[in-house]
C-alpha cells in the first residue's frame, strides 16, 4: 500500500529532489522527497496562502500545522526574522526535511517538531496557518479547525487554504460556529483563503 503524506513513518523509497521558489519576495531552496505532500513543487494552494497572509495585529508565536517540508512556515519566518514560527507535522520524513530546509535557507527563528495535529503543541498563538491534509478525511480537517480556536490568543487568527470542491463550504460553516469574525479574504482558481479571528 502506498504511503500517504500524513503517514508517521513513510516506507516509500527515498528519492530526494531540490528546487527553488520565490515566496514573499525571498528566493528559497527546498529539498523534498517521496512520501511527503507536493514533493515536486510548492503547491498552488500553499503559495496563495503564503502570499495572502498578513501578520496579526497582536504579538506572539505563529504556528504552521501540517508543515510538510516547510514552505509555509519557513517563508513566513524568512519574511520576518523577529517572528518565532513553530512548525509541526505527523510525518517524520517531512519534519527532517523542514529542519534541513531551515538550515539551507539560514532561517533560525523556527521551532520544528513532530505532532499529530495539536498533540504535542502546548503554546498559545497569535496566528495559526494550515493547508490541511484533505486526504486524511473530514474528521481530521475539522479537528484542525476546531481545536485551533482553543490554541489562539485573544485577537489571534486562523488562516486556512481549502478548495471549494474539497470542503471549503463546510469548513466555512464550522468556522462561523467557532469564531465571531470569519472572512474569505481571497478566492483563486477554486481555492479559498479563509481568515478567522478570535475575540
KAHUFEN-V880947 format. One record per residue. N is the residue number from 1. RES is the residue in three letters. SS is DSSP state (2 for helix, 1 for strand, 0 for the rest). D_LAST is the distance of its C-alpha to the last C-alpha in Angstrom with 2 decimals. Layout:
BEGIN
n:N res:RES ss:SS d_last:D_LAST
n:N res:RES ss:SS d_last:D_LAST
END
This chain:
BEGIN
n:1 res:UNK ss:0 d_last:44.43
n:2 res:UNK ss:0 d_last:42.42
n:3 res:UNK ss:0 d_last:39.44
n:4 res:UNK ss:0 d_last:35.97
n:5 res:UNK ss:0 d_last:33.69
n:6 res:UNK ss:0 d_last:31.50
n:7 res:UNK ss:0 d_last:34.59
n:8 res:UNK ss:0 d_last:34.34
n:9 res:UNK ss:0 d_last:37.83
n:10 res:UNK ss:0 d_last:39.23
n:11 res:UNK ss:0 d_last:42.99
n:12 res:UNK ss:0 d_last:43.66
n:13 res:UNK ss:0 d_last:46.09
n:14 res:UNK ss:0 d_last:44.54
n:15 res:UNK ss:0 d_last:45.05
n:16 res:UNK ss:0 d_last:43.16
n:17 res:UNK ss:1 d_last:42.45
n:18 res:UNK ss:1 d_last:41.47
n:19 res:UNK ss:1 d_last:40.05
n:20 res:UNK ss:1 d_last:38.34
n:21 res:UNK ss:1 d_last:35.38
n:22 res:UNK ss:1 d_last:33.87
n:23 res:UNK ss:1 d_last:30.07
n:24 res:UNK ss:0 d_last:28.05
n:25 res:UNK ss:0 d_last:31.47
n:26 res:UNK ss:1 d_last:32.56
n:27 res:UNK ss:1 d_last:35.53
n:28 res:UNK ss:1 d_last:34.77
n:29 res:UNK ss:1 d_last:37.24
n:30 res:UNK ss:1 d_last:36.28
n:31 res:UNK ss:1 d_last:38.35
n:32 res:UNK ss:1 d_last:37.71
n:33 res:UNK ss:0 d_last:39.76
n:34 res:UNK ss:0 d_last:40.64
n:35 res:UNK ss:0 d_last:38.20
n:36 res:UNK ss:0 d_last:35.02
n:37 res:UNK ss:0 d_last:32.89
n:38 res:UNK ss:0 d_last:34.26
n:39 res:UNK ss:0 d_last:36.95
n:40 res:UNK ss:0 d_last:38.81
n:41 res:UNK ss:0 d_last:36.17
n:42 res:UNK ss:0 d_last:32.47
n:43 res:UNK ss:0 d_last:31.48
n:44 res:UNK ss:2 d_last:30.44
n:45 res:UNK ss:2 d_last:26.97
n:46 res:UNK ss:2 d_last:26.10
n:47 res:UNK ss:2 d_last:27.65
n:48 res:UNK ss:2 d_last:25.58
n:49 res:UNK ss:2 d_last:22.32
n:50 res:UNK ss:2 d_last:23.65
n:51 res:UNK ss:2 d_last:24.69
n:52 res:UNK ss:2 d_last:21.62
n:53 res:UNK ss:0 d_last:18.98
n:54 res:UNK ss:0 d_last:17.69
n:55 res:UNK ss:0 d_last:16.53
n:56 res:UNK ss:0 d_last:12.88
n:57 res:UNK ss:0 d_last:12.44
n:58 res:UNK ss:0 d_last:11.90
n:59 res:UNK ss:0 d_last:14.79
n:60 res:UNK ss:0 d_last:15.33
n:61 res:UNK ss:0 d_last:17.29
n:62 res:UNK ss:1 d_last:17.13
n:63 res:UNK ss:1 d_last:18.25
n:64 res:UNK ss:1 d_last:20.62
n:65 res:UNK ss:1 d_last:21.11
n:66 res:UNK ss:0 d_last:24.63
n:67 res:UNK ss:0 d_last:25.86
n:68 res:UNK ss:0 d_last:29.47
n:69 res:UNK ss:0 d_last:31.81
n:70 res:UNK ss:0 d_last:28.97
n:71 res:UNK ss:2 d_last:28.65
n:72 res:UNK ss:2 d_last:24.86
n:73 res:UNK ss:2 d_last:24.10
n:74 res:UNK ss:2 d_last:27.31
n:75 res:UNK ss:2 d_last:26.99
n:76 res:UNK ss:2 d_last:23.51
n:77 res:UNK ss:2 d_last:24.96
n:78 res:UNK ss:2 d_last:28.10
n:79 res:UNK ss:2 d_last:26.27
n:80 res:UNK ss:0 d_last:24.75
n:81 res:UNK ss:0 d_last:26.93
n:82 res:UNK ss:0 d_last:24.86
n:83 res:UNK ss:0 d_last:21.93
n:84 res:UNK ss:0 d_last:22.22
n:85 res:UNK ss:1 d_last:21.79
n:86 res:UNK ss:1 d_last:22.26
n:87 res:UNK ss:1 d_last:23.99
n:88 res:UNK ss:1 d_last:24.83
n:89 res:UNK ss:1 d_last:27.16
n:90 res:UNK ss:0 d_last:29.33
n:91 res:UNK ss:0 d_last:32.34
n:92 res:UNK ss:2 d_last:34.37
n:93 res:UNK ss:2 d_last:36.33
n:94 res:UNK ss:2 d_last:33.26
n:95 res:UNK ss:2 d_last:31.98
n:96 res:UNK ss:2 d_last:35.38
n:97 res:UNK ss:2 d_last:35.43
n:98 res:UNK ss:2 d_last:32.01
n:99 res:UNK ss:2 d_last:33.34
n:100 res:UNK ss:2 d_last:36.53
n:101 res:UNK ss:2 d_last:34.76
n:102 res:UNK ss:2 d_last:32.70
n:103 res:UNK ss:2 d_last:36.08
n:104 res:UNK ss:2 d_last:37.90
n:105 res:UNK ss:0 d_last:35.35
n:106 res:UNK ss:0 d_last:35.17
n:107 res:UNK ss:0 d_last:31.46
n:108 res:UNK ss:0 d_last:30.90
n:109 res:UNK ss:0 d_last:27.16
n:110 res:UNK ss:1 d_last:26.43
n:111 res:UNK ss:1 d_last:26.49
n:112 res:UNK ss:1 d_last:27.77
n:113 res:UNK ss:1 d_last:28.33
n:114 res:UNK ss:1 d_last:28.98
n:115 res:UNK ss:0 d_last:26.37
n:116 res:UNK ss:0 d_last:26.40
n:117 res:UNK ss:0 d_last:22.81
n:118 res:UNK ss:0 d_last:20.86
n:119 res:UNK ss:0 d_last:23.96
n:120 res:UNK ss:0 d_last:24.62
n:121 res:UNK ss:0 d_last:21.16
n:122 res:UNK ss:0 d_last:20.24
n:123 res:UNK ss:0 d_last:17.69
n:124 res:UNK ss:0 d_last:13.98
n:125 res:UNK ss:1 d_last:13.23
n:126 res:UNK ss:1 d_last:11.84
n:127 res:UNK ss:1 d_last:12.87
n:128 res:UNK ss:1 d_last:14.77
n:129 res:UNK ss:1 d_last:17.51
n:130 res:UNK ss:1 d_last:19.84
n:131 res:UNK ss:0 d_last:22.89
n:132 res:UNK ss:0 d_last:23.16
n:133 res:UNK ss:0 d_last:26.71
n:134 res:UNK ss:2 d_last:27.53
n:135 res:UNK ss:2 d_last:30.96
n:136 res:UNK ss:2 d_last:29.59
n:137 res:UNK ss:0 d_last:28.63
n:138 res:UNK ss:2 d_last:25.80
n:139 res:UNK ss:2 d_last:25.08
n:140 res:UNK ss:2 d_last:24.49
n:141 res:UNK ss:2 d_last:22.40
n:142 res:UNK ss:2 d_last:20.13
n:143 res:UNK ss:2 d_last:19.93
n:144 res:UNK ss:2 d_last:18.72
n:145 res:UNK ss:2 d_last:15.89
n:146 res:UNK ss:2 d_last:15.06
n:147 res:UNK ss:2 d_last:15.26
n:148 res:UNK ss:2 d_last:13.26
n:149 res:UNK ss:2 d_last:10.00
n:150 res:UNK ss:2 d_last:11.55
n:151 res:UNK ss:2 d_last:12.67
n:152 res:UNK ss:1 d_last:9.70
n:153 res:UNK ss:1 d_last:8.67
n:154 res:UNK ss:1 d_last:5.36
n:155 res:UNK ss:1 d_last:5.27
n:156 res:UNK ss:1 d_last:7.72
n:157 res:UNK ss:1 d_last:9.42
n:158 res:UNK ss:1 d_last:11.92
n:159 res:UNK ss:1 d_last:15.08
n:160 res:UNK ss:1 d_last:17.76
n:161 res:UNK ss:1 d_last:21.26
n:162 res:UNK ss:1 d_last:23.12
n:163 res:UNK ss:1 d_last:26.21
n:164 res:UNK ss:2 d_last:26.40
n:165 res:UNK ss:2 d_last:29.48
n:166 res:UNK ss:2 d_last:27.94
n:167 res:UNK ss:0 d_last:25.05
n:168 res:UNK ss:2 d_last:22.50
n:169 res:UNK ss:2 d_last:22.47
n:170 res:UNK ss:2 d_last:21.85
n:171 res:UNK ss:2 d_last:19.17
n:172 res:UNK ss:2 d_last:17.39
n:173 res:UNK ss:2 d_last:17.88
n:174 res:UNK ss:2 d_last:16.44
n:175 res:UNK ss:2 d_last:13.28
n:176 res:UNK ss:2 d_last:12.78
n:177 res:UNK ss:2 d_last:13.19
n:178 res:UNK ss:2 d_last:10.51
n:179 res:UNK ss:0 d_last:7.71
n:180 res:UNK ss:0 d_last:7.14
n:181 res:UNK ss:1 d_last:8.09
n:182 res:UNK ss:1 d_last:11.24
n:183 res:UNK ss:1 d_last:14.15
n:184 res:UNK ss:1 d_last:17.62
n:185 res:UNK ss:1 d_last:18.21
n:186 res:UNK ss:1 d_last:21.78
n:187 res:UNK ss:1 d_last:24.55
n:188 res:UNK ss:1 d_last:27.70
n:189 res:UNK ss:0 d_last:30.66
n:190 res:UNK ss:0 d_last:28.76
n:191 res:UNK ss:1 d_last:25.90
n:192 res:UNK ss:1 d_last:22.31
n:193 res:UNK ss:1 d_last:19.72
n:194 res:UNK ss:1 d_last:16.33
n:195 res:UNK ss:1 d_last:13.06
n:196 res:UNK ss:1 d_last:9.84
n:197 res:UNK ss:1 d_last:6.51
n:198 res:UNK ss:0 d_last:3.81
n:199 res:UNK ss:0 d_last:0.00
END
